[in-house]
Amino acid sequence: MAFASELNRLKEEHRDLDAAISALEQMGPGDQLQIQRLKKRKLVLKDRMTFLEDQLTPDIIA
C-alpha cells in the first residue's frame, strides 16, 4: 500500500514538473539552467516510478 501511495504522489509531482517546464519554455528564452534542472528531476521521478511499478506488478514465471 505504501508503494501505491508513493507512486501516486510521484505521478502528481511528475505532472506538475511537466507543467512548470512547459510554462518556462513558453516564456521564451528564459532560464535554461532551471529548465534543465526540472527535466533532470523529472527523469529521476520517472525512474523511481518505474521501480515502484515493477514492485507492484507480480513476476510471472513462464
PDB file with one MODEL, atoms N, CA, C and O in Angstrom:
MODEL        1
ATOM      1  N   MET A   1       0.828  -1.204   0.000  1.00  0.00           N
ATOM      2  CA  MET A   1       0.000   0.000   0.000  1.00  0.00           C
ATOM      3  C   MET A   1       0.864   1.256   0.000  1.00  0.00           C
ATOM      4  O   MET A   1       0.509   2.257  -0.623  1.00  0.00           O
ATOM      5  N   ALA A   2       1.982   1.205   0.689  1.00  0.00           N
ATOM      6  CA  ALA A   2       2.872   2.369   0.728  1.00  0.00           C
ATOM      7  C   ALA A   2       3.444   2.667  -0.647  1.00  0.00           C
ATOM      8  O   ALA A   2       3.619   3.828  -1.016  1.00  0.00           O
ATOM      9  N   PHE A   3       3.739   1.599  -1.415  1.00  0.00           N
ATOM     10  CA  PHE A   3       4.257   1.806  -2.765  1.00  0.00           C
ATOM     11  C   PHE A   3       3.235   2.523  -3.636  1.00  0.00           C
ATOM     12  O   PHE A   3       3.586   3.416  -4.406  1.00  0.00           O
ATOM     13  N   ALA A   4       1.983   2.134  -3.516  1.00  0.00           N
ATOM     14  CA  ALA A   4       0.932   2.723  -4.340  1.00  0.00           C
ATOM     15  C   ALA A   4       0.740   4.198  -4.020  1.00  0.00           C
ATOM     16  O   ALA A   4       0.574   5.009  -4.931  1.00  0.00           O
ATOM     17  N   SER A   5       0.759   4.558  -2.749  1.00  0.00           N
ATOM     18  CA  SER A   5       0.578   5.964  -2.387  1.00  0.00           C
ATOM     19  C   SER A   5       1.773   6.802  -2.812  1.00  0.00           C
ATOM     20  O   SER A   5       1.609   7.942  -3.246  1.00  0.00           O
ATOM     21  N   GLU A   6       2.987   6.242  -2.691  1.00  0.00           N
ATOM     22  CA  GLU A   6       4.172   6.972  -3.143  1.00  0.00           C
ATOM     23  C   GLU A   6       4.144   7.129  -4.656  1.00  0.00           C
ATOM     24  O   GLU A   6       4.516   8.177  -5.183  1.00  0.00           O
ATOM     25  N   LEU A   7       3.704   6.091  -5.350  1.00  0.00           N
ATOM     26  CA  LEU A   7       3.609   6.147  -6.809  1.00  0.00           C
ATOM     27  C   LEU A   7       2.641   7.243  -7.245  1.00  0.00           C
ATOM     28  O   LEU A   7       2.934   7.989  -8.179  1.00  0.00           O
ATOM     29  N   ASN A   8       1.506   7.347  -6.587  1.00  0.00           N
ATOM     30  CA  ASN A   8       0.537   8.401  -6.914  1.00  0.00           C
ATOM     31  C   ASN A   8       1.118   9.783  -6.659  1.00  0.00           C
ATOM     32  O   ASN A   8       0.910  10.703  -7.449  1.00  0.00           O
ATOM     33  N   ARG A   9       1.846   9.930  -5.559  1.00  0.00           N
ATOM     34  CA  ARG A   9       2.460  11.219  -5.242  1.00  0.00           C
ATOM     35  C   ARG A   9       3.506  11.586  -6.292  1.00  0.00           C
ATOM     36  O   ARG A   9       3.583  12.737  -6.723  1.00  0.00           O
ATOM     37  N   LEU A  10       4.307  10.608  -6.700  1.00  0.00           N
ATOM     38  CA  LEU A  10       5.330  10.858  -7.706  1.00  0.00           C
ATOM     39  C   LEU A  10       4.725  11.203  -9.060  1.00  0.00           C
ATOM     40  O   LEU A  10       5.243  12.062  -9.774  1.00  0.00           O
ATOM     41  N   LYS A  11       3.632  10.537  -9.415  1.00  0.00           N
ATOM     42  CA  LYS A  11       2.952  10.858 -10.677  1.00  0.00           C
ATOM     43  C   LYS A  11       2.443  12.288 -10.677  1.00  0.00           C
ATOM     44  O   LYS A  11       2.541  12.993 -11.681  1.00  0.00           O
ATOM     45  N   GLU A  12       1.901  12.708  -9.551  1.00  0.00           N
ATOM     46  CA  GLU A  12       1.408  14.082  -9.447  1.00  0.00           C
ATOM     47  C   GLU A  12       2.558  15.079  -9.557  1.00  0.00           C
ATOM     48  O   GLU A  12       2.445  16.087 -10.254  1.00  0.00           O
ATOM     49  N   GLU A  13       3.654  14.800  -8.875  1.00  0.00           N
ATOM     50  CA  GLU A  13       4.818  15.688  -8.956  1.00  0.00           C
ATOM     51  C   GLU A  13       5.374  15.714 -10.375  1.00  0.00           C
ATOM     52  O   GLU A  13       5.814  16.763 -10.845  1.00  0.00           O
ATOM     53  N   HIS A  14       5.360  14.575 -11.061  1.00  0.00           N
ATOM     54  CA  HIS A  14       5.832  14.486 -12.444  1.00  0.00           C
ATOM     55  C   HIS A  14       4.980  15.369 -13.355  1.00  0.00           C
ATOM     56  O   HIS A  14       5.507  16.082 -14.209  1.00  0.00           O
ATOM     57  N   ARG A  15       3.651  15.316 -13.164  1.00  0.00           N
ATOM     58  CA  ARG A  15       2.754  16.175 -13.957  1.00  0.00           C
ATOM     59  C   ARG A  15       3.002  17.657 -13.653  1.00  0.00           C
ATOM     60  O   ARG A  15       2.988  18.491 -14.557  1.00  0.00           O
ATOM     61  N   ASP A  16       3.226  17.974 -12.382  1.00  0.00           N
ATOM     62  CA  ASP A  16       3.490  19.362 -12.008  1.00  0.00           C
ATOM     63  C   ASP A  16       4.780  19.872 -12.646  1.00  0.00           C
ATOM     64  O   ASP A  16       4.844  21.009 -13.113  1.00  0.00           O
ATOM     65  N   LEU A  17       5.800  19.025 -12.660  1.00  0.00           N
ATOM     66  CA  LEU A  17       7.058  19.416 -13.291  1.00  0.00           C
ATOM     67  C   LEU A  17       6.873  19.613 -14.788  1.00  0.00           C
ATOM     68  O   LEU A  17       7.444  20.534 -15.372  1.00  0.00           O
ATOM     69  N   ASP A  18       6.092  18.767 -15.399  1.00  0.00           N
ATOM     70  CA  ASP A  18       5.814  18.893 -16.830  1.00  0.00           C
ATOM     71  C   ASP A  18       5.149  20.234 -17.125  1.00  0.00           C
ATOM     72  O   ASP A  18       5.499  20.912 -18.091  1.00  0.00           O
ATOM     73  N   ALA A  19       4.194  20.605 -16.291  1.00  0.00           N
ATOM     74  CA  ALA A  19       3.509  21.891 -16.471  1.00  0.00           C
ATOM     75  C   ALA A  19       4.473  23.057 -16.251  1.00  0.00           C
ATOM     76  O   ALA A  19       4.431  24.045 -16.984  1.00  0.00           O
ATOM     77  N   ALA A  20       5.330  22.946 -15.253  1.00  0.00           N
ATOM     78  CA  ALA A  20       6.293  24.018 -14.968  1.00  0.00           C
ATOM     79  C   ALA A  20       7.289  24.177 -16.107  1.00  0.00           C
ATOM     80  O   ALA A  20       7.638  25.294 -16.486  1.00  0.00           O
ATOM     81  N   ILE A  21       7.739  23.058 -16.644  1.00  0.00           N
ATOM     82  CA  ILE A  21       8.678  23.113 -17.763  1.00  0.00           C
ATOM     83  C   ILE A  21       8.010  23.752 -18.982  1.00  0.00           C
ATOM     84  O   ILE A  21       8.607  24.597 -19.650  1.00  0.00           O
ATOM     85  N   SER A  22       6.788  23.351 -19.264  1.00  0.00           N
ATOM     86  CA  SER A  22       6.062  23.936 -20.401  1.00  0.00           C
ATOM     87  C   SER A  22       5.881  25.439 -20.224  1.00  0.00           C
ATOM     88  O   SER A  22       6.050  26.202 -21.175  1.00  0.00           O
ATOM     89  N   ALA A  23       5.543  25.862 -19.027  1.00  0.00           N
ATOM     90  CA  ALA A  23       5.344  27.288 -18.759  1.00  0.00           C
ATOM     91  C   ALA A  23       6.644  28.065 -18.948  1.00  0.00           C
ATOM     92  O   ALA A  23       6.641  29.150 -19.529  1.00  0.00           O
ATOM     93  N   LEU A  24       7.743  27.519 -18.463  1.00  0.00           N
ATOM     94  CA  LEU A  24       9.034  28.203 -18.622  1.00  0.00           C
ATOM     95  C   LEU A  24       9.456  28.267 -20.079  1.00  0.00           C
ATOM     96  O   LEU A  24      10.020  29.269 -20.520  1.00  0.00           O
ATOM     97  N   GLU A  25       9.187  27.201 -20.835  1.00  0.00           N
ATOM     98  CA  GLU A  25       9.568  27.185 -22.248  1.00  0.00           C
ATOM     99  C   GLU A  25       8.720  28.153 -23.065  1.00  0.00           C
ATOM    100  O   GLU A  25       9.206  28.715 -24.047  1.00  0.00           O
ATOM    101  N   GLN A  26       7.474  28.356 -22.684  1.00  0.00           N
ATOM    102  CA  GLN A  26       6.601  29.269 -23.412  1.00  0.00           C
ATOM    103  C   GLN A  26       6.945  30.728 -23.142  1.00  0.00           C
ATOM    104  O   GLN A  26       6.580  31.610 -23.919  1.00  0.00           O
ATOM    105  N   MET A  27       7.643  30.982 -22.046  1.00  0.00           N
ATOM    106  CA  MET A  27       8.019  32.358 -21.714  1.00  0.00           C
ATOM    107  C   MET A  27       9.130  32.873 -22.613  1.00  0.00           C
ATOM    108  O   MET A  27       9.496  34.046 -22.545  1.00  0.00           O
ATOM    109  N   GLY A  28       9.665  32.002 -23.449  1.00  0.00           N
ATOM    110  CA  GLY A  28      10.723  32.416 -24.350  1.00  0.00           C
ATOM    111  C   GLY A  28      12.069  31.977 -23.811  1.00  0.00           C
ATOM    112  O   GLY A  28      12.160  31.120 -22.931  1.00  0.00           O
ATOM    113  N   PRO A  29      13.106  32.579 -24.354  1.00  0.00           N
ATOM    114  CA  PRO A  29      14.458  32.192 -23.920  1.00  0.00           C
ATOM    115  C   PRO A  29      14.704  32.652 -22.474  1.00  0.00           C
ATOM    116  O   PRO A  29      15.235  33.733 -22.219  1.00  0.00           O
ATOM    117  N   GLY A  30      14.317  31.828 -21.595  1.00  0.00           N
ATOM    118  CA  GLY A  30      14.437  32.165 -20.179  1.00  0.00           C
ATOM    119  C   GLY A  30      15.613  31.462 -19.542  1.00  0.00           C
ATOM    120  O   GLY A  30      16.695  31.363 -20.120  1.00  0.00           O
ATOM    121  N   ASP A  31      15.383  30.989 -18.370  1.00  0.00           N
ATOM    122  CA  ASP A  31      16.416  30.357 -17.576  1.00  0.00           C
ATOM    123  C   ASP A  31      16.587  28.898 -18.009  1.00  0.00           C
ATOM    124  O   ASP A  31      15.909  28.011 -17.491  1.00  0.00           O
ATOM    125  N   GLN A  32      17.486  28.656 -18.954  1.00  0.00           N
ATOM    126  CA  GLN A  32      17.700  27.307 -19.471  1.00  0.00           C
ATOM    127  C   GLN A  32      18.253  26.364 -18.407  1.00  0.00           C
ATOM    128  O   GLN A  32      17.965  25.167 -18.427  1.00  0.00           O
ATOM    129  N   LEU A  33      19.031  26.888 -17.496  1.00  0.00           N
ATOM    130  CA  LEU A  33      19.578  26.059 -16.422  1.00  0.00           C
ATOM    131  C   LEU A  33      18.452  25.533 -15.531  1.00  0.00           C
ATOM    132  O   LEU A  33      18.463  24.370 -15.130  1.00  0.00           O
ATOM    133  N   GLN A  34      17.495  26.383 -15.230  1.00  0.00           N
ATOM    134  CA  GLN A  34      16.347  25.959 -14.420  1.00  0.00           C
ATOM    135  C   GLN A  34      15.535  24.894 -15.154  1.00  0.00           C
ATOM    136  O   GLN A  34      15.089  23.923 -14.543  1.00  0.00           O
ATOM    137  N   ILE A  35      15.344  25.071 -16.452  1.00  0.00           N
ATOM    138  CA  ILE A  35      14.606  24.092 -17.247  1.00  0.00           C
ATOM    139  C   ILE A  35      15.348  22.753 -17.246  1.00  0.00           C
ATOM    140  O   ILE A  35      14.725  21.702 -17.101  1.00  0.00           O
ATOM    141  N   GLN A  36      16.666  22.787 -17.404  1.00  0.00           N
ATOM    142  CA  GLN A  36      17.455  21.559 -17.384  1.00  0.00           C
ATOM    143  C   GLN A  36      17.338  20.856 -16.034  1.00  0.00           C
ATOM    144  O   GLN A  36      17.226  19.631 -15.979  1.00  0.00           O
ATOM    145  N   ARG A  37      17.362  21.613 -14.960  1.00  0.00           N
ATOM    146  CA  ARG A  37      17.243  21.021 -13.626  1.00  0.00           C
ATOM    147  C   ARG A  37      15.884  20.367 -13.432  1.00  0.00           C
ATOM    148  O   ARG A  37      15.782  19.285 -12.855  1.00  0.00           O
ATOM    149  N   LEU A  38      14.837  21.033 -13.920  1.00  0.00           N
ATOM    150  CA  LEU A  38      13.498  20.463 -13.807  1.00  0.00           C
ATOM    151  C   LEU A  38      13.372  19.177 -14.628  1.00  0.00           C
ATOM    152  O   LEU A  38      12.758  18.205 -14.187  1.00  0.00           O
ATOM    153  N   LYS A  39      13.956  19.186 -15.817  1.00  0.00           N
ATOM    154  CA  LYS A  39      13.904  17.996 -16.658  1.00  0.00           C
ATOM    155  C   LYS A  39      14.672  16.840 -16.016  1.00  0.00           C
ATOM    156  O   LYS A  39      14.242  15.689 -16.083  1.00  0.00           O
ATOM    157  N   LYS A  40      15.803  17.151 -15.398  1.00  0.00           N
ATOM    158  CA  LYS A  40      16.574  16.109 -14.720  1.00  0.00           C
ATOM    159  C   LYS A  40      15.778  15.537 -13.546  1.00  0.00           C
ATOM    160  O   LYS A  40      15.757  14.324 -13.338  1.00  0.00           O
ATOM    161  N   ARG A  41      15.129  16.408 -12.788  1.00  0.00           N
ATOM    162  CA  ARG A  41      14.296  15.947 -11.669  1.00  0.00           C
ATOM    163  C   ARG A  41      13.152  15.075 -12.192  1.00  0.00           C
ATOM    164  O   ARG A  41      12.793  14.070 -11.578  1.00  0.00           O
ATOM    165  N   LYS A  42      12.596  15.467 -13.317  1.00  0.00           N
ATOM    166  CA  LYS A  42      11.505  14.703 -13.922  1.00  0.00           C
ATOM    167  C   LYS A  42      11.977  13.299 -14.318  1.00  0.00           C
ATOM    168  O   LYS A  42      11.237  12.331 -14.146  1.00  0.00           O
ATOM    169  N   LEU A  43      13.197  13.180 -14.844  1.00  0.00           N
ATOM    170  CA  LEU A  43      13.749  11.874 -15.194  1.00  0.00           C
ATOM    171  C   LEU A  43      13.985  11.013 -13.951  1.00  0.00           C
ATOM    172  O   LEU A  43      13.745   9.805 -13.973  1.00  0.00           O
ATOM    173  N   VAL A  44      14.453  11.633 -12.874  1.00  0.00           N
ATOM    174  CA  VAL A  44      14.663  10.902 -11.624  1.00  0.00           C
ATOM    175  C   VAL A  44      13.325  10.367 -11.116  1.00  0.00           C
ATOM    176  O   VAL A  44      13.234   9.221 -10.675  1.00  0.00           O
ATOM    177  N   LEU A  45      12.294  11.201 -11.182  1.00  0.00           N
ATOM    178  CA  LEU A  45      10.967  10.764 -10.760  1.00  0.00           C
ATOM    179  C   LEU A  45      10.469   9.615 -11.624  1.00  0.00           C
ATOM    180  O   LEU A  45       9.880   8.661 -11.116  1.00  0.00           O
ATOM    181  N   LYS A  46      10.704   9.704 -12.927  1.00  0.00           N
ATOM    182  CA  LYS A  46      10.264   8.642 -13.844  1.00  0.00           C
ATOM    183  C   LYS A  46      10.949   7.320 -13.502  1.00  0.00           C
ATOM    184  O   LYS A  46      10.312   6.267 -13.512  1.00  0.00           O
ATOM    185  N   ASP A  47      12.238   7.376 -13.202  1.00  0.00           N
ATOM    186  CA  ASP A  47      12.959   6.161 -12.824  1.00  0.00           C
ATOM    187  C   ASP A  47      12.388   5.563 -11.537  1.00  0.00           C
ATOM    188  O   ASP A  47      12.214   4.349 -11.436  1.00  0.00           O
ATOM    189  N   ARG A  48      12.104   6.406 -10.574  1.00  0.00           N
ATOM    190  CA  ARG A  48      11.537   5.923  -9.310  1.00  0.00           C
ATOM    191  C   ARG A  48      10.133   5.343  -9.524  1.00  0.00           C
ATOM    192  O   ARG A  48       9.775   4.330  -8.924  1.00  0.00           O
ATOM    193  N   MET A  49       9.346   5.993 -10.384  1.00  0.00           N
ATOM    194  CA  MET A  49       8.007   5.496 -10.677  1.00  0.00           C
ATOM    195  C   MET A  49       8.084   4.122 -11.348  1.00  0.00           C
ATOM    196  O   MET A  49       7.292   3.233 -11.034  1.00  0.00           O
ATOM    197  N   THR A  50       9.029   3.948 -12.263  1.00  0.00           N
ATOM    198  CA  THR A  50       9.202   2.659 -12.932  1.00  0.00           C
ATOM    199  C   THR A  50       9.577   1.582 -11.927  1.00  0.00           C
ATOM    200  O   THR A  50       9.063   0.465 -11.983  1.00  0.00           O
ATOM    201  N   PHE A  51      10.478   1.921 -11.003  1.00  0.00           N
ATOM    202  CA  PHE A  51      10.861   0.967  -9.965  1.00  0.00           C
ATOM    203  C   PHE A  51       9.655   0.554  -9.127  1.00  0.00           C
ATOM    204  O   PHE A  51       9.447  -0.633  -8.874  1.00  0.00           O
ATOM    205  N   LEU A  52       8.860   1.535  -8.699  1.00  0.00           N
ATOM    206  CA  LEU A  52       7.701   1.233  -7.869  1.00  0.00           C
ATOM    207  C   LEU A  52       6.661   0.415  -8.622  1.00  0.00           C
ATOM    208  O   LEU A  52       6.054  -0.495  -8.057  1.00  0.00           O
ATOM    209  N   GLU A  53       6.456   0.734  -9.893  1.00  0.00           N
ATOM    210  CA  GLU A  53       5.509  -0.038 -10.700  1.00  0.00           C
ATOM    211  C   GLU A  53       5.970  -1.480 -10.832  1.00  0.00           C
ATOM    212  O   GLU A  53       5.154  -2.401 -10.803  1.00  0.00           O
ATOM    213  N   ASP A  54       7.284  -1.678 -10.979  1.00  0.00           N
ATOM    214  CA  ASP A  54       7.819  -3.037 -11.046  1.00  0.00           C
ATOM    215  C   ASP A  54       7.603  -3.785  -9.731  1.00  0.00           C
ATOM    216  O   ASP A  54       7.347  -4.990  -9.736  1.00  0.00           O
ATOM    217  N   GLN A  55       7.704  -3.080  -8.615  1.00  0.00           N
ATOM    218  CA  GLN A  55       7.489  -3.702  -7.315  1.00  0.00           C
ATOM    219  C   GLN A  55       6.026  -4.091  -7.115  1.00  0.00           C
ATOM    220  O   GLN A  55       5.725  -5.083  -6.450  1.00  0.00           O
ATOM    221  N   LEU A  56       5.136  -3.318  -7.684  1.00  0.00           N
ATOM    222  CA  LEU A  56       3.708  -3.582  -7.526  1.00  0.00           C
ATOM    223  C   LEU A  56       3.190  -4.669  -8.464  1.00  0.00           C
ATOM    224  O   LEU A  56       2.168  -5.300  -8.197  1.00  0.00           O
ATOM    225  N   THR A  57       3.910  -4.876  -9.566  1.00  0.00           N
ATOM    226  CA  THR A  57       3.497  -5.876 -10.545  1.00  0.00           C
ATOM    227  C   THR A  57       4.154  -7.210 -10.201  1.00  0.00           C
ATOM    228  O   THR A  57       5.381  -7.294 -10.137  1.00  0.00           O
ATOM    229  N   PRO A  58       3.364  -8.243  -9.980  1.00  0.00           N
ATOM    230  CA  PRO A  58       3.963  -9.543  -9.641  1.00  0.00           C
ATOM    231  C   PRO A  58       4.692 -10.148 -10.840  1.00  0.00           C
ATOM    232  O   PRO A  58       4.268 -10.008 -11.987  1.00  0.00           O
ATOM    233  N   ASP A  59       5.788 -10.817 -10.542  1.00  0.00           N
ATOM    234  CA  ASP A  59       6.543 -11.515 -11.598  1.00  0.00           C
ATOM    235  C   ASP A  59       5.762 -12.751 -12.022  1.00  0.00           C
ATOM    236  O   ASP A  59       5.216 -13.486 -11.200  1.00  0.00           O
ATOM    237  N   ILE A  60       5.731 -12.947 -13.314  1.00  0.00           N
ATOM    238  CA  ILE A  60       5.040 -14.129 -13.855  1.00  0.00           C
ATOM    239  C   ILE A  60       6.121 -15.087 -14.359  1.00  0.00           C
ATOM    240  O   ILE A  60       6.882 -14.767 -15.272  1.00  0.00           O
ATOM    241  N   ILE A  61       6.166 -16.239 -13.758  1.00  0.00           N
ATOM    242  CA  ILE A  61       7.147 -17.244 -14.167  1.00  0.00           C
ATOM    243  C   ILE A  61       6.531 -18.111 -15.254  1.00  0.00           C
ATOM    244  O   ILE A  61       5.518 -18.775 -15.032  1.00  0.00           O
ATOM    245  N   ALA A  62       7.144 -18.101 -16.421  1.00  0.00           N
ATOM    246  CA  ALA A  62       6.596 -18.853 -17.554  1.00  0.00           C
ATOM    247  C   ALA A  62       7.125 -20.254 -17.604  1.00  0.00           C
ATOM    248  O   ALA A  62       6.762 -21.019 -18.497  1.00  0.00           O
TER     249      ALA A  62
ENDMDL
END
